[in-house]
Amino acid sequence: VQLVESGGGLVQAGGSLRLSCAASGSPFSMTTMGWYRQAPGKQRELVAVISSGGSTNYADSVKGRFTISRDNAKNTVYLQMNSLKPEDTAVYYCNSKWIGRLGSSYDYWGQGTQVTVSS
């Protein structure tokens, strides 16, 4: 399984970015996809998650500003980030989880993409 993130970069506060995560080698339409982030000196935290059925959940800190979506035809999950704040600065990681036919759980991570928001 490979998860390849893209779309990170440097943006001014109030700006927008869209992250993409292209998956290969997984039963994408059956997976729960998530975006996590880790700032320097802090633990990795959940940003947003979308289930195989399209249900979404967000961290309180990003509700109303970020939107997670998925395109099963392209095996890609997106994170649209608007009204960015300096505290959103972090490495953003894509995550894929699913349960196999025999009940085994699978959990994969991308390499991360840096998002830096300047004040």
Secondary structure, DSSP 8 states (H G I E B T S, - for coil): -EEEEE--EEEETT--EEEEEEEESS-GGG-EEEEEEE-TTS--EEEEEE-TT--EEE-TTTTTTEEEEEETTTTEEEEEE-S--GGG-EEEEEEEEEE-TTS-EEEEE---EEEEEE-
